[in-house]
């Protein structure tokens, strides 16, 4: 689970693959936010690579009013249902970006030119693009400060989104022949009972996997997720959620191996 500059990552897909080779990664899934635009380049580069490349995507959705991210792994990017769903989410992102610009401008901050420079012609606008624009304009010193002073609920630049429900997202992934996996489950800060409720409900919708090992989870947290995955018979995945080289806490490949008790999601590919 990693990102390229086709969404909010730093590197081209080819550079991601080169880095994966150097770090001894065996399976690499490009899972850009709400876009599959980088998959063709990754596939082309993967022809001569020892790394197994996996077609993926990270889709935003809603569950009981909570934003969730669900990975679609081993998808067919040419599937019509998936293409239609992606188009809907991209349109939502551009509509939010315009609303964010308007809100910043009410506070005397104009980021349009800087955001436009950050957005490649193939990119979708995300909050990290705005965070980087705030840094580039000198409003804040770094992205962490950007997400403290701006872009979060109650602060300038925050615009709430209405995402599709999790069942709709899952249907897109299943139609595309993929496996739906809950990304970084601890990021949502759910109680254990709420996380169990989510697992029970998402399984009914076709989300049959969970990211068990992440770059930012400690051994105790990974053990807790391992136990939940085993109890609920979930497929397990690993994800560094890599975005950029200057984020060592999410370095590519910086996640612990899965427990032998788990069924890896890639066993189904």
MOKA-V546998 format. One record per backbone hydrogen bond with DSSP energy under -0.5 kcal/mol. NH is the residue of the N-H (numbers start at 0). CO is the residue of the C=O. Records with the same first field share a line. If there is no record, write none. Layout:
BEGIN
NH = CO + CO
END
This chain:
BEGIN
1 = 28
2 = 241
4 = 10
6 = 3
8 = 3
9 = 242
15 = 11
16 = 12
17 = 13
18 = 14
19 = 15
20 = 16
21 = 17
22 = 18
23 = 20
24 = 19
27 = 51
29 = 27 + 53
30 = 1 + 28
33 = 31 + 57
34 = 31
38 = 35
41 = 37
42 = 38
43 = 39
44 = 40
45 = 41
46 = 42 + 43
47 = 44
48 = 45
51 = 25
52 = 50
53 = 27
55 = 29
56 = 71
57 = 31
58 = 56 + 69
60 = 67
61 = 163
62 = 65
65 = 62
67 = 60
69 = 58
70 = 180
71 = 56
72 = 70 + 178
73 = 54
74 = 54
75 = 175
76 = 74
78 = 75
82 = 78
83 = 79
84 = 80
85 = 81
86 = 82
87 = 83
88 = 84
89 = 85
90 = 86
91 = 87
92 = 88
93 = 89
94 = 90
95 = 91
96 = 92
97 = 93
98 = 94
99 = 95
100 = 96
101 = 97
102 = 98
103 = 99
104 = 100
105 = 101
106 = 102 + 103
107 = 104
108 = 103
109 = 107
110 = 108
114 = 110
115 = 111
116 = 112
117 = 113
118 = 114
119 = 117
122 = 119
123 = 5
128 = 125
129 = 125
130 = 126
131 = 127
132 = 128
133 = 129
134 = 130
135 = 131
136 = 132
137 = 134
138 = 133
139 = 133
145 = 141
146 = 142
147 = 144
148 = 144
149 = 145
150 = 155
154 = 151
155 = 148
157 = 154
158 = 156
162 = 160
165 = 61
167 = 164
168 = 164
169 = 165
170 = 166
171 = 167
172 = 168
173 = 169
174 = 170
175 = 171
176 = 173
177 = 172
178 = 72
179 = 205
180 = 70
181 = 208
182 = 68
184 = 210
186 = 183
187 = 184
188 = 185
194 = 190
195 = 191
196 = 192
197 = 193
198 = 194
199 = 195
200 = 196
201 = 197
202 = 198
203 = 199
204 = 200
205 = 201 + 202
206 = 201
207 = 179 + 205
208 = 179
209 = 234
210 = 181
211 = 209 + 236
212 = 236
213 = 211
214 = 238
216 = 213
221 = 217
222 = 218
223 = 219
224 = 220
225 = 221
226 = 222
227 = 223
228 = 224
229 = 225
230 = 226
231 = 227
232 = 229
233 = 228
234 = 207
235 = 262
236 = 209
238 = 212
240 = 0
241 = 0
246 = 243
249 = 246
250 = 247
253 = 250
254 = 252
261 = 258
262 = 233
263 = 261
264 = 235
266 = 263
267 = 264
268 = 265
END
